[in-house]
Amino acid sequence: MNHVIEFIGNHWWLVGIWGAFLAALLWDNSRRSGGSVSAAMATTLINKQDAVVVDIRDKKDFSTGHLANALNIPFSNFAQRMNELDQYKSRPIILVCKTGTTVSVAARMLNEKGFNTLRLSGGMMEWNAQNLPVVRK
């Protein structure tokens, strides 16, 4: 540990450059994956702006409970099936997964194709924790 502190003291400019690169990388990654929305904001977008909900969980998890009218495109074959969303390009797309973390990659893929994507913060775990309605099929 003493060596690390000594290195930082002797090479503070290298540590500063490394920190700047890390911050830029994190900023760019979050910008590419779209913003996140709360459950309340997602509900507003669905009701007022006709947002489309895309659930990327596998079919088994999707059938245990999902948002009303959600489309199920499992992440495992999302790249092959994302052209199914072309008809919704002019509408906001809310991406949903179990915890809200997996959707970043899917959001990045859609954003690169010109979609307006948002991630449901906390995913279905947060939705269920707030006792919001789900559809079970």
Summary of the structure (lengths in Angstrom):
residues: 137
radius of gyration: 18.9
end to end distance: 55.1
largest distance: 62.0
contacts: 390
relative contact order: 0.18
helix: 57%
strand: 14%
